[in-house]
Amino acid sequence: MLTYEQKEKIKDELIKKVPNLTCPMCQNKGFTMADGYFLNSMQADLNSVNLGGEAIPTIAVICNNCGFVSQHALGSLGLLPKEAKTDEPK
Ligand SMILES: [Zn+2]
């Protein structure tokens, strides 16, 4: 799903912010990047699901040892177009 170039850009930005990426659960240093973005839909009501509203797009990295999934907001990594940023206060 993600191209090689997309993955390399994400990896470069993530390494800039977290140079010694270590699993918080098992202290392993090997990870696999998910082959697509996660879209965390914002919800104002716990009794219904609203799709297509505001969301926080992330990339997930998965610990190769214990499977811990770490999500990183694309906006914080500088990887969102300006108009798509959803993590800035209005
Ligand atoms: Zn781990």
PDB file of the backbone (N, CA, C, O) and the ligand in Angstrom, with CONECT records:
HET     ZN  A 101       1
ATOM      1  N   MET A   1       0.823  -1.205   0.000  1.00  0.00           N
ATOM      2  CA  MET A   1       0.000   0.000   0.000  1.00  0.00           C
ATOM      3  C   MET A   1       0.857   1.256   0.000  1.00  0.00           C
ATOM      4  O   MET A   1       0.720   2.092  -0.894  1.00  0.00           O
ATOM      5  N   LEU A   2       1.751   1.410   0.997  1.00  0.00           N
ATOM      6  CA  LEU A   2       2.657   2.564   0.987  1.00  0.00           C
ATOM      7  C   LEU A   2       3.792   2.280   0.011  1.00  0.00           C
ATOM      8  O   LEU A   2       4.260   1.148  -0.113  1.00  0.00           O
ATOM      9  N   THR A   3       4.224   3.334  -0.678  1.00  0.00           N
ATOM     10  CA  THR A   3       5.350   3.158  -1.595  1.00  0.00           C
ATOM     11  C   THR A   3       6.659   3.130  -0.804  1.00  0.00           C
ATOM     12  O   THR A   3       6.708   3.528   0.359  1.00  0.00           O
ATOM     13  N   TYR A   4       7.702   2.659  -1.451  1.00  0.00           N
ATOM     14  CA  TYR A   4       9.031   2.648  -0.839  1.00  0.00           C
ATOM     15  C   TYR A   4       9.427   4.072  -0.425  1.00  0.00           C
ATOM     16  O   TYR A   4       9.974   4.280   0.658  1.00  0.00           O
ATOM     17  N   GLU A   5       9.146   5.051  -1.300  1.00  0.00           N
ATOM     18  CA  GLU A   5       9.510   6.440  -1.012  1.00  0.00           C
ATOM     19  C   GLU A   5       8.743   6.967   0.209  1.00  0.00           C
ATOM     20  O   GLU A   5       9.321   7.660   1.046  1.00  0.00           O
ATOM     21  N   GLN A   6       7.465   6.649   0.315  1.00  0.00           N
ATOM     22  CA  GLN A   6       6.677   7.083   1.471  1.00  0.00           C
ATOM     23  C   GLN A   6       7.257   6.499   2.762  1.00  0.00           C
ATOM     24  O   GLN A   6       7.407   7.198   3.765  1.00  0.00           O
ATOM     25  N   LYS A   7       7.577   5.205   2.714  1.00  0.00           N
ATOM     26  CA  LYS A   7       8.117   4.556   3.920  1.00  0.00           C
ATOM     27  C   LYS A   7       9.472   5.151   4.318  1.00  0.00           C
ATOM     28  O   LYS A   7       9.751   5.338   5.502  1.00  0.00           O
ATOM     29  N   GLU A   8      10.304   5.443   3.325  1.00  0.00           N
ATOM     30  CA  GLU A   8      11.616   6.021   3.623  1.00  0.00           C
ATOM     31  C   GLU A   8      11.470   7.411   4.251  1.00  0.00           C
ATOM     32  O   GLU A   8      12.198   7.752   5.182  1.00  0.00           O
ATOM     33  N   LYS A   9      10.523   8.216   3.737  1.00  0.00           N
ATOM     34  CA  LYS A   9      10.290   9.563   4.275  1.00  0.00           C
ATOM     35  C   LYS A   9       9.798   9.465   5.730  1.00  0.00           C
ATOM     36  O   LYS A   9      10.268  10.200   6.599  1.00  0.00           O
ATOM     37  N   ILE A  10       8.865   8.567   5.980  1.00  0.00           N
ATOM     38  CA  ILE A  10       8.346   8.374   7.340  1.00  0.00           C
ATOM     39  C   ILE A  10       9.481   7.925   8.264  1.00  0.00           C
ATOM     40  O   ILE A  10       9.638   8.443   9.370  1.00  0.00           O
ATOM     41  N   LYS A  11      10.267   6.956   7.793  1.00  0.00           N
ATOM     42  CA  LYS A  11      11.376   6.436   8.599  1.00  0.00           C
ATOM     43  C   LYS A  11      12.354   7.558   8.927  1.00  0.00           C
ATOM     44  O   LYS A  11      12.797   7.677  10.070  1.00  0.00           O
ATOM     45  N   ASP A  12      12.699   8.388   7.929  1.00  0.00           N
ATOM     46  CA  ASP A  12      13.642   9.489   8.140  1.00  0.00           C
ATOM     47  C   ASP A  12      13.113  10.462   9.196  1.00  0.00           C
ATOM     48  O   ASP A  12      13.853  10.866  10.092  1.00  0.00           O
ATOM     49  N   GLU A  13      11.836  10.838   9.093  1.00  0.00           N
ATOM     50  CA  GLU A  13      11.262  11.797  10.041  1.00  0.00           C
ATOM     51  C   GLU A  13      11.162  11.194  11.440  1.00  0.00           C
ATOM     52  O   GLU A  13      11.411  11.879  12.432  1.00  0.00           O
ATOM     53  N   LEU A  14      10.802   9.926  11.520  1.00  0.00           N
ATOM     54  CA  LEU A  14      10.679   9.263  12.821  1.00  0.00           C
ATOM     55  C   LEU A  14      12.045   9.153  13.504  1.00  0.00           C
ATOM     56  O   LEU A  14      12.157   9.380  14.709  1.00  0.00           O
ATOM     57  N   ILE A  15      13.074   8.806  12.743  1.00  0.00           N
ATOM     58  CA  ILE A  15      14.421   8.672  13.314  1.00  0.00           C
ATOM     59  C   ILE A  15      14.948  10.031  13.784  1.00  0.00           C
ATOM     60  O   ILE A  15      15.701  10.109  14.755  1.00  0.00           O
ATOM     61  N   LYS A  16      14.538  11.119  13.077  1.00  0.00           N
ATOM     62  CA  LYS A  16      14.938  12.459  13.526  1.00  0.00           C
ATOM     63  C   LYS A  16      14.380  12.756  14.906  1.00  0.00           C
ATOM     64  O   LYS A  16      15.069  13.333  15.747  1.00  0.00           O
ATOM     65  N   LYS A  17      13.126  12.362  15.145  1.00  0.00           N
ATOM     66  CA  LYS A  17      12.450  12.668  16.413  1.00  0.00           C
ATOM     67  C   LYS A  17      12.785  11.660  17.503  1.00  0.00           C
ATOM     68  O   LYS A  17      12.864  12.005  18.682  1.00  0.00           O
ATOM     69  N   VAL A  18      12.981  10.404  17.093  1.00  0.00           N
ATOM     70  CA  VAL A  18      13.247   9.333  18.067  1.00  0.00           C
ATOM     71  C   VAL A  18      14.463   8.534  17.582  1.00  0.00           C
ATOM     72  O   VAL A  18      14.325   7.459  17.000  1.00  0.00           O
ATOM     73  N   PRO A  19      15.656   9.087  17.837  1.00  0.00           N
ATOM     74  CA  PRO A  19      16.857   8.451  17.278  1.00  0.00           C
ATOM     75  C   PRO A  19      17.128   7.045  17.810  1.00  0.00           C
ATOM     76  O   PRO A  19      17.693   6.214  17.099  1.00  0.00           O
ATOM     77  N   ASN A  20      16.735   6.777  19.034  1.00  0.00           N
ATOM     78  CA  ASN A  20      16.993   5.450  19.611  1.00  0.00           C
ATOM     79  C   ASN A  20      15.680   4.747  19.907  1.00  0.00           C
ATOM     80  O   ASN A  20      15.376   4.433  21.058  1.00  0.00           O
ATOM     81  N   LEU A  21      14.914   4.506  18.869  1.00  0.00           N
ATOM     82  CA  LEU A  21      13.605   3.888  19.031  1.00  0.00           C
ATOM     83  C   LEU A  21      13.738   2.546  19.757  1.00  0.00           C
ATOM     84  O   LEU A  21      14.401   1.624  19.284  1.00  0.00           O
ATOM     85  N   THR A  22      13.087   2.468  20.916  1.00  0.00           N
ATOM     86  CA  THR A  22      13.157   1.278  21.752  1.00  0.00           C
ATOM     87  C   THR A  22      11.748   0.935  22.202  1.00  0.00           C
ATOM     88  O   THR A  22      10.986   1.826  22.579  1.00  0.00           O
ATOM     89  N   CYS A  23      11.397  -0.325  22.169  1.00  0.00           N
ATOM     90  CA  CYS A  23      10.065  -0.744  22.604  1.00  0.00           C
ATOM     91  C   CYS A  23       9.895  -0.457  24.101  1.00  0.00           C
ATOM     92  O   CYS A  23      10.733  -0.874  24.900  1.00  0.00           O
ATOM     93  N   PRO A  24       8.817   0.252  24.496  1.00  0.00           N
ATOM     94  CA  PRO A  24       8.617   0.545  25.915  1.00  0.00           C
ATOM     95  C   PRO A  24       8.220  -0.686  26.730  1.00  0.00           C
ATOM     96  O   PRO A  24       8.259  -0.649  27.960  1.00  0.00           O
ATOM     97  N   MET A  25       7.850  -1.747  26.076  1.00  0.00           N
ATOM     98  CA  MET A  25       7.435  -2.961  26.785  1.00  0.00           C
ATOM     99  C   MET A  25       8.597  -3.930  27.006  1.00  0.00           C
ATOM    100  O   MET A  25       8.788  -4.428  28.115  1.00  0.00           O
ATOM    101  N   CYS A  26       9.375  -4.199  25.949  1.00  0.00           N
ATOM    102  CA  CYS A  26      10.396  -5.252  26.042  1.00  0.00           C
ATOM    103  C   CYS A  26      11.807  -4.745  25.739  1.00  0.00           C
ATOM    104  O   CYS A  26      12.758  -5.526  25.779  1.00  0.00           O
ATOM    105  N   GLN A  27      11.960  -3.452  25.438  1.00  0.00           N
ATOM    106  CA  GLN A  27      13.247  -2.813  25.161  1.00  0.00           C
ATOM    107  C   GLN A  27      13.921  -3.323  23.891  1.00  0.00           C
ATOM    108  O   GLN A  27      15.105  -3.068  23.672  1.00  0.00           O
ATOM    109  N   ASN A  28      13.177  -4.040  23.054  1.00  0.00           N
ATOM    110  CA  ASN A  28      13.687  -4.469  21.750  1.00  0.00           C
ATOM    111  C   ASN A  28      13.909  -3.231  20.864  1.00  0.00           C
ATOM    112  O   ASN A  28      13.253  -2.207  21.055  1.00  0.00           O
ATOM    113  N   LYS A  29      14.821  -3.327  19.910  1.00  0.00           N
ATOM    114  CA  LYS A  29      15.086  -2.191  19.030  1.00  0.00           C
ATOM    115  C   LYS A  29      14.754  -2.475  17.561  1.00  0.00           C
ATOM    116  O   LYS A  29      15.131  -1.709  16.674  1.00  0.00           O
ATOM    117  N   GLY A  30      14.048  -3.579  17.315  1.00  0.00           N
ATOM    118  CA  GLY A  30      13.658  -3.906  15.941  1.00  0.00           C
ATOM    119  C   GLY A  30      12.165  -3.706  15.737  1.00  0.00           C
ATOM    120  O   GLY A  30      11.358  -4.190  16.531  1.00  0.00           O
ATOM    121  N   PHE A  31      11.788  -2.989  14.666  1.00  0.00           N
ATOM    122  CA  PHE A  31      10.384  -2.665  14.412  1.00  0.00           C
ATOM    123  C   PHE A  31      10.035  -2.891  12.951  1.00  0.00           C
ATOM    124  O   PHE A  31      10.903  -2.886  12.077  1.00  0.00           O
ATOM    125  N   THR A  32       8.755  -3.087  12.708  1.00  0.00           N
ATOM    126  CA  THR A  32       8.225  -3.141  11.355  1.00  0.00           C
ATOM    127  C   THR A  32       7.182  -2.040  11.215  1.00  0.00           C
ATOM    128  O   THR A  32       6.348  -1.855  12.101  1.00  0.00           O
ATOM    129  N   MET A  33       7.225  -1.311  10.103  1.00  0.00           N
ATOM    130  CA  MET A  33       6.243  -0.258   9.863  1.00  0.00           C
ATOM    131  C   MET A  33       5.003  -0.856   9.210  1.00  0.00           C
ATOM    132  O   MET A  33       5.114  -1.659   8.283  1.00  0.00           O
ATOM    133  N   ALA A  34       3.824  -0.469   9.688  1.00  0.00           N
ATOM    134  CA  ALA A  34       2.584  -0.916   9.057  1.00  0.00           C
ATOM    135  C   ALA A  34       2.553  -0.424   7.613  1.00  0.00           C
ATOM    136  O   ALA A  34       3.051   0.660   7.311  1.00  0.00           O
ATOM    137  N   ASP A  35       1.974  -1.211   6.736  1.00  0.00           N
ATOM    138  CA  ASP A  35       1.974  -0.896   5.308  1.00  0.00           C
ATOM    139  C   ASP A  35       0.762  -0.049   4.914  1.00  0.00           C
ATOM    140  O   ASP A  35       0.150  -0.269   3.869  1.00  0.00           O
ATOM    141  N   GLY A  36       0.429   0.921   5.767  1.00  0.00           N
ATOM    142  CA  GLY A  36      -0.680   1.830   5.492  1.00  0.00           C
ATOM    143  C   GLY A  36      -0.861   2.733   6.686  1.00  0.00           C
ATOM    144  O   GLY A  36      -0.295   2.493   7.753  1.00  0.00           O
ATOM    145  N   TYR A  37      -1.654   3.776   6.504  1.00  0.00           N
ATOM    146  CA  TYR A  37      -1.889   4.713   7.603  1.00  0.00           C
ATOM    147  C   TYR A  37      -3.044   4.232   8.465  1.00  0.00           C
ATOM    148  O   TYR A  37      -3.946   3.552   7.975  1.00  0.00           O
ATOM    149  N   PHE A  38      -3.023   4.581   9.745  1.00  0.00           N
ATOM    150  CA  PHE A  38      -4.165   4.384  10.630  1.00  0.00           C
ATOM    151  C   PHE A  38      -4.900   5.716  10.677  1.00  0.00           C
ATOM    152  O   PHE A  38      -4.268   6.773  10.681  1.00  0.00           O
ATOM    153  N   LEU A  39      -6.221   5.675  10.711  1.00  0.00           N
ATOM    154  CA  LEU A  39      -7.012   6.895  10.802  1.00  0.00           C
ATOM    155  C   LEU A  39      -7.870   6.796  12.056  1.00  0.00           C
ATOM    156  O   LEU A  39      -8.857   6.061  12.093  1.00  0.00           O
ATOM    157  N   ASN A  40      -7.486   7.538  13.072  1.00  0.00           N
ATOM    158  CA  ASN A  40      -8.200   7.490  14.351  1.00  0.00           C
ATOM    159  C   ASN A  40      -9.315   8.525  14.322  1.00  0.00           C
ATOM    160  O   ASN A  40      -9.075   9.720  14.495  1.00  0.00           O
ATOM    161  N   SER A  41     -10.531   8.054  14.101  1.00  0.00           N
ATOM    162  CA  SER A  41     -11.676   8.955  13.988  1.00  0.00           C
ATOM    163  C   SER A  41     -12.047   9.520  15.352  1.00  0.00           C
ATOM    164  O   SER A  41     -12.187   8.784  16.328  1.00  0.00           O
ATOM    165  N   MET A  42     -12.204  10.853  15.402  1.00  0.00           N
ATOM    166  CA  MET A  42     -12.600  11.508  16.637  1.00  0.00           C
ATOM    167  C   MET A  42     -14.102  11.290  16.855  1.00  0.00           C
ATOM    168  O   MET A  42     -14.896  11.399  15.921  1.00  0.00           O
ATOM    169  N   GLN A  43     -14.475  10.983  18.094  1.00  0.00           N
ATOM    170  CA  GLN A  43     -15.871  10.708  18.412  1.00  0.00           C
ATOM    171  C   GLN A  43     -16.314  11.595  19.571  1.00  0.00           C
ATOM    172  O   GLN A  43     -15.589  11.753  20.554  1.00  0.00           O
ATOM    173  N   ALA A  44     -17.510  12.175  19.449  1.00  0.00           N
ATOM    174  CA  ALA A  44     -18.051  13.008  20.518  1.00  0.00           C
ATOM    175  C   ALA A  44     -19.087  12.245  21.334  1.00  0.00           C
ATOM    176  O   ALA A  44     -19.544  12.730  22.370  1.00  0.00           O
ATOM    177  N   ASP A  45     -19.458  11.056  20.871  1.00  0.00           N
ATOM    178  CA  ASP A  45     -20.529  10.295  21.504  1.00  0.00           C
ATOM    179  C   ASP A  45     -20.105   8.827  21.571  1.00  0.00           C
ATOM    180  O   ASP A  45     -19.672   8.261  20.567  1.00  0.00           O
ATOM    181  N   LEU A  46     -20.226   8.213  22.742  1.00  0.00           N
ATOM    182  CA  LEU A  46     -19.830   6.812  22.882  1.00  0.00           C
ATOM    183  C   LEU A  46     -20.911   5.848  22.404  1.00  0.00           C
ATOM    184  O   LEU A  46     -20.657   4.647  22.304  1.00  0.00           O
ATOM    185  N   ASN A  47     -22.104   6.343  22.109  1.00  0.00           N
ATOM    186  CA  ASN A  47     -23.212   5.462  21.735  1.00  0.00           C
ATOM    187  C   ASN A  47     -23.472   5.391  20.236  1.00  0.00           C
ATOM    188  O   ASN A  47     -24.397   4.711  19.793  1.00  0.00           O
ATOM    189  N   SER A  48     -22.651   6.097  19.453  1.00  0.00           N
ATOM    190  CA  SER A  48     -22.783   6.003  18.007  1.00  0.00           C
ATOM    191  C   SER A  48     -21.404   6.206  17.402  1.00  0.00           C
ATOM    192  O   SER A  48     -20.486   6.688  18.065  1.00  0.00           O
ATOM    193  N   VAL A  49     -21.271   5.836  16.142  1.00  0.00           N
ATOM    194  CA  VAL A  49     -19.990   5.993  15.460  1.00  0.00           C
ATOM    195  C   VAL A  49     -20.167   6.980  14.315  1.00  0.00           C
ATOM    196  O   VAL A  49     -21.043   6.821  13.465  1.00  0.00           O
ATOM    197  N   ASN A  50     -19.325   7.996  14.310  1.00  0.00           N
ATOM    198  CA  ASN A  50     -19.363   9.017  13.266  1.00  0.00           C
ATOM    199  C   ASN A  50     -18.131   8.837  12.389  1.00  0.00           C
ATOM    200  O   ASN A  50     -17.004   9.001  12.854  1.00  0.00           O
ATOM    201  N   LEU A  51     -18.347   8.500  11.118  1.00  0.00           N
ATOM    202  CA  LEU A  51     -17.229   8.318  10.192  1.00  0.00           C
ATOM    203  C   LEU A  51     -17.118   9.525   9.282  1.00  0.00           C
ATOM    204  O   LEU A  51     -18.121  10.164   8.966  1.00  0.00           O
ATOM    205  N   GLY A  52     -15.911   9.837   8.862  1.00  0.00           N
ATOM    206  CA  GLY A  52     -15.712  10.924   7.913  1.00  0.00           C
ATOM    207  C   GLY A  52     -15.519  12.284   8.556  1.00  0.00           C
ATOM    208  O   GLY A  52     -15.378  13.283   7.851  1.00  0.00           O
ATOM    209  N   GLY A  53     -15.511  12.343   9.892  1.00  0.00           N
ATOM    210  CA  GLY A  53     -15.294  13.609  10.572  1.00  0.00           C
ATOM    211  C   GLY A  53     -13.814  13.831  10.834  1.00  0.00           C
ATOM    212  O   GLY A  53     -12.956  13.318  10.116  1.00  0.00           O
ATOM    213  N   GLU A  54     -13.532  14.604  11.873  1.00  0.00           N
ATOM    214  CA  GLU A  54     -12.136  14.865  12.197  1.00  0.00           C
ATOM    215  C   GLU A  54     -11.446  13.579  12.630  1.00  0.00           C
ATOM    216  O   GLU A  54     -12.054  12.705  13.249  1.00  0.00           O
ATOM    217  N   ALA A  55     -10.164  13.483  12.291  1.00  0.00           N
ATOM    218  CA  ALA A  55      -9.416  12.272  12.589  1.00  0.00           C
ATOM    219  C   ALA A  55      -7.949  12.609  12.781  1.00  0.00           C
ATOM    220  O   ALA A  55      -7.482  13.661  12.344  1.00  0.00           O
ATOM    221  N   ILE A  56      -7.236  11.723  13.429  1.00  0.00           N
ATOM    222  CA  ILE A  56      -5.794  11.860  13.595  1.00  0.00           C
ATOM    223  C   ILE A  56      -5.127  10.754  12.782  1.00  0.00           C
ATOM    224  O   ILE A  56      -5.133   9.594  13.196  1.00  0.00           O
ATOM    225  N   PRO A  57      -4.547  11.101  11.622  1.00  0.00           N
ATOM    226  CA  PRO A  57      -3.856  10.081  10.834  1.00  0.00           C
ATOM    227  C   PRO A  57      -2.498   9.774  11.449  1.00  0.00           C
ATOM    228  O   PRO A  57      -1.757  10.677  11.837  1.00  0.00           O
ATOM    229  N   THR A  58      -2.186   8.489  11.530  1.00  0.00           N
ATOM    230  CA  THR A  58      -0.929   8.063  12.155  1.00  0.00           C
ATOM    231  C   THR A  58      -0.260   6.976  11.312  1.00  0.00           C
ATOM    232  O   THR A  58      -0.867   6.359  10.437  1.00  0.00           O
ATOM    233  N   ILE A  59       1.011   6.779  11.622  1.00  0.00           N
ATOM    234  CA  ILE A  59       1.705   5.602  11.120  1.00  0.00           C
ATOM    235  C   ILE A  59       1.987   4.727  12.339  1.00  0.00           C
ATOM    236  O   ILE A  59       2.286   5.235  13.419  1.00  0.00           O
ATOM    237  N   ALA A  60       1.892   3.434  12.163  1.00  0.00           N
ATOM    238  CA  ALA A  60       2.132   2.503  13.265  1.00  0.00           C
ATOM    239  C   ALA A  60       3.441   1.768  13.042  1.00  0.00           C
ATOM    240  O   ALA A  60       3.737   1.320  11.935  1.00  0.00           O
ATOM    241  N   VAL A  61       4.215   1.652  14.102  1.00  0.00           N
ATOM    242  CA  VAL A  61       5.387   0.786  14.067  1.00  0.00           C
ATOM    243  C   VAL A  61       5.161  -0.310  15.102  1.00  0.00           C
ATOM    244  O   VAL A  61       4.678  -0.059  16.207  1.00  0.00           O
ATOM    245  N   ILE A  62       5.520  -1.526  14.717  1.00  0.00           N
ATOM    246  CA  ILE A  62       5.203  -2.704  15.515  1.00  0.00           C
ATOM    247  C   ILE A  62       6.502  -3.369  15.957  1.00  0.00           C
ATOM    248  O   ILE A  62       7.372  -3.668  15.139  1.00  0.00           O
ATOM    249  N   CYS A  63       6.615  -3.592  17.248  1.00  0.00           N
ATOM    250  CA  CYS A  63       7.808  -4.251  17.803  1.00  0.00           C
ATOM    251  C   CYS A  63       7.928  -5.663  17.239  1.00  0.00           C
ATOM    252  O   CYS A  63       6.971  -6.436  17.277  1.00  0.00           O
ATOM    253  N   ASN A  64       9.103  -5.994  16.716  1.00  0.00           N
ATOM    254  CA  ASN A  64       9.314  -7.311  16.125  1.00  0.00           C
ATOM    255  C   ASN A  64       9.372  -8.419  17.163  1.00  0.00           C
ATOM    256  O   ASN A  64       9.264  -9.594  16.814  1.00  0.00           O
ATOM    257  N   ASN A  65       9.540  -8.064  18.436  1.00  0.00           N
ATOM    258  CA  ASN A  65       9.623  -9.091  19.467  1.00  0.00           C
ATOM    259  C   ASN A  65       8.281  -9.338  20.146  1.00  0.00           C
ATOM    260  O   ASN A  65       7.791 -10.467  20.154  1.00  0.00           O
ATOM    261  N   CYS A  66       7.680  -8.286  20.719  1.00  0.00           N
ATOM    262  CA  CYS A  66       6.470  -8.499  21.528  1.00  0.00           C
ATOM    263  C   CYS A  66       5.191  -8.031  20.843  1.00  0.00           C
ATOM    264  O   CYS A  66       4.097  -8.290  21.342  1.00  0.00           O
ATOM    265  N   GLY A  67       5.313  -7.342  19.702  1.00  0.00           N
ATOM    266  CA  GLY A  67       4.122  -6.916  18.974  1.00  0.00           C
ATOM    267  C   GLY A  67       3.509  -5.627  19.455  1.00  0.00           C
ATOM    268  O   GLY A  67       2.443  -5.240  18.974  1.00  0.00           O
ATOM    269  N   PHE A  68       4.149  -4.944  20.393  1.00  0.00           N
ATOM    270  CA  PHE A  68       3.624  -3.657  20.849  1.00  0.00           C
ATOM    271  C   PHE A  68       3.484  -2.720  19.655  1.00  0.00           C
ATOM    272  O   PHE A  68       4.406  -2.588  18.851  1.00  0.00           O
ATOM    273  N   VAL A  69       2.317  -2.065  19.543  1.00  0.00           N
ATOM    274  CA  VAL A  69       2.050  -1.162  18.419  1.00  0.00           C
ATOM    275  C   VAL A  69       2.148   0.275  18.896  1.00  0.00           C
ATOM    276  O   VAL A  69       1.433   0.682  19.812  1.00  0.00           O
ATOM    277  N   SER A  70       3.028   1.038  18.280  1.00  0.00           N
ATOM    278  CA  SER A  70       3.247   2.435  18.610  1.00  0.00           C
ATOM    279  C   SER A  70       2.746   3.286  17.453  1.00  0.00           C
ATOM    280  O   SER A  70       3.173   3.092  16.315  1.00  0.00           O
ATOM    281  N   GLN A  71       1.844   4.226  17.727  1.00  0.00           N
ATOM    282  CA  GLN A  71       1.317   5.096  16.670  1.00  0.00           C
ATOM    283  C   GLN A  71       1.928   6.486  16.784  1.00  0.00           C
ATOM    284  O   GLN A  71       2.074   7.023  17.882  1.00  0.00           O
ATOM    285  N   HIS A  72       2.283   7.060  15.644  1.00  0.00           N
ATOM    286  CA  HIS A  72       2.897   8.379  15.595  1.00  0.00           C
ATOM    287  C   HIS A  72       2.085   9.261  14.651  1.00  0.00           C
ATOM    288  O   HIS A  72       1.889   8.915  13.486  1.00  0.00           O
ATOM    289  N   ALA A  73       1.615  10.402  15.155  1.00  0.00           N
ATOM    290  CA  ALA A  73       0.781  11.306  14.362  1.00  0.00           C
ATOM    291  C   ALA A  73       1.572  11.871  13.197  1.00  0.00           C
ATOM    292  O   ALA A  73       2.658  12.419  13.389  1.00  0.00           O
ATOM    293  N   LEU A  74       1.037  11.744  11.995  1.00  0.00           N
ATOM    294  CA  LEU A  74       1.731  12.231  10.801  1.00  0.00           C
ATOM    295  C   LEU A  74       1.937  13.738  10.861  1.00  0.00           C
ATOM    296  O   LEU A  74       2.941  14.242  10.358  1.00  0.00           O
ATOM    297  N   GLY A  75       1.002  14.466  11.468  1.00  0.00           N
ATOM    298  CA  GLY A  75       1.130  15.918  11.591  1.00  0.00           C
ATOM    299  C   GLY A  75       2.352  16.302  12.406  1.00  0.00           C
ATOM    300  O   GLY A  75       3.065  17.240  12.049  1.00  0.00           O
ATOM    301  N   SER A  76       2.603  15.588  13.497  1.00  0.00           N
ATOM    302  CA  SER A  76       3.760  15.884  14.338  1.00  0.00           C
ATOM    303  C   SER A  76       5.070  15.550  13.643  1.00  0.00           C
ATOM    304  O   SER A  76       6.114  16.118  13.965  1.00  0.00           O
ATOM    305  N   LEU A  77       5.014  14.633  12.697  1.00  0.00           N
ATOM    306  CA  LEU A  77       6.213  14.282  11.936  1.00  0.00           C
ATOM    307  C   LEU A  77       6.398  15.198  10.735  1.00  0.00           C
ATOM    308  O   LEU A  77       7.353  15.045   9.973  1.00  0.00           O
ATOM    309  N   GLY A  78       5.468  16.167  10.562  1.00  0.00           N
ATOM    310  CA  GLY A  78       5.562  17.096   9.444  1.00  0.00           C
ATOM    311  C   GLY A  78       5.191  16.463   8.112  1.00  0.00           C
ATOM    312  O   GLY A  78       5.646  16.911   7.060  1.00  0.00           O
ATOM    313  N   LEU A  79       4.369  15.426   8.152  1.00  0.00           N
ATOM    314  CA  LEU A  79       4.059  14.678   6.935  1.00  0.00           C
ATOM    315  C   LEU A  79       2.643  14.880   6.436  1.00  0.00           C
ATOM    316  O   LEU A  79       2.179  14.136   5.573  1.00  0.00           O
ATOM    317  N   LEU A  80       1.940  15.891   6.974  1.00  0.00           N
ATOM    318  CA  LEU A  80       0.593  16.188   6.483  1.00  0.00           C
ATOM    319  C   LEU A  80       0.607  17.487   5.705  1.00  0.00           C
ATOM    320  O   LEU A  80       1.335  18.414   6.061  1.00  0.00           O
ATOM    321  N   PRO A  81      -0.193  17.570   4.639  1.00  0.00           N
ATOM    322  CA  PRO A  81      -0.386  18.868   3.991  1.00  0.00           C
ATOM    323  C   PRO A  81      -1.003  19.827   5.011  1.00  0.00           C
ATOM    324  O   PRO A  81      -1.759  19.393   5.880  1.00  0.00           O
ATOM    325  N   LYS A  82      -0.696  21.111   4.918  1.00  0.00           N
ATOM    326  CA  LYS A  82      -1.149  22.095   5.910  1.00  0.00           C
ATOM    327  C   LYS A  82      -2.656  22.017   6.168  1.00  0.00           C
ATOM    328  O   LYS A  82      -3.095  22.043   7.318  1.00  0.00           O
ATOM    329  N   GLU A  83      -3.454  21.920   5.081  1.00  0.00           N
ATOM    330  CA  GLU A  83      -4.909  21.943   5.257  1.00  0.00           C
ATOM    331  C   GLU A  83      -5.448  20.667   5.881  1.00  0.00           C
ATOM    332  O   GLU A  83      -6.596  20.634   6.325  1.00  0.00           O
ATOM    333  N   ALA A  84      -4.639  19.618   5.921  1.00  0.00           N
ATOM    334  CA  ALA A  84      -5.112  18.353   6.467  1.00  0.00           C
ATOM    335  C   ALA A  84      -4.762  18.174   7.928  1.00  0.00           C
ATOM    336  O   ALA A  84      -5.184  17.200   8.552  1.00  0.00           O
ATOM    337  N   LYS A  85      -3.985  19.112   8.489  1.00  0.00           N
ATOM    338  CA  LYS A  85      -3.599  18.969   9.886  1.00  0.00           C
ATOM    339  C   LYS A  85      -4.820  19.052  10.792  1.00  0.00           C
ATOM    340  O   LYS A  85      -5.610  19.991  10.692  1.00  0.00           O
ATOM    341  N   THR A  86      -4.974  18.077  11.669  1.00  0.00           N
ATOM    342  CA  THR A  86      -6.143  18.050  12.550  1.00  0.00           C
ATOM    343  C   THR A  86      -5.735  18.200  14.016  1.00  0.00           C
ATOM    344  O   THR A  86      -6.579  18.199  14.912  1.00  0.00           O
ATOM    345  N   ASP A  87      -4.432  18.329  14.242  1.00  0.00           N
ATOM    346  CA  ASP A  87      -3.976  18.333  15.631  1.00  0.00           C
ATOM    347  C   ASP A  87      -3.667  19.731  16.143  1.00  0.00           C
ATOM    348  O   ASP A  87      -3.112  19.891  17.230  1.00  0.00           O
ATOM    349  N   GLU A  88      -4.027  20.745  15.360  1.00  0.00           N
ATOM    350  CA  GLU A  88      -3.767  22.099  15.813  1.00  0.00           C
ATOM    351  C   GLU A  88      -5.022  22.704  16.405  1.00  0.00           C
ATOM    352  O   GLU A  88      -6.117  22.483  15.889  1.00  0.00           O
ATOM    353  N   PRO A  89      -4.878  23.471  17.490  1.00  0.00           N
ATOM    354  CA  PRO A  89      -6.062  24.118  18.080  1.00  0.00           C
ATOM    355  C   PRO A  89      -6.687  25.117  17.116  1.00  0.00           C
ATOM    356  O   PRO A  89      -5.989  25.753  16.326  1.00  0.00           O
ATOM    357  N   LYS A  90      -8.006  25.249  17.188  1.00  0.00           N
ATOM    358  CA  LYS A  90      -8.694  26.151  16.265  1.00  0.00           C
ATOM    359  C   LYS A  90      -8.981  27.480  16.921  1.00  0.00           C
ATOM    360  O   LYS A  90      -9.557  28.367  16.292  1.00  0.00           O
TER     361      LYS A  90
HETATM  362 ZN    ZN A 101       8.453  -5.094  22.371  1.00  0.00          ZN2+
END
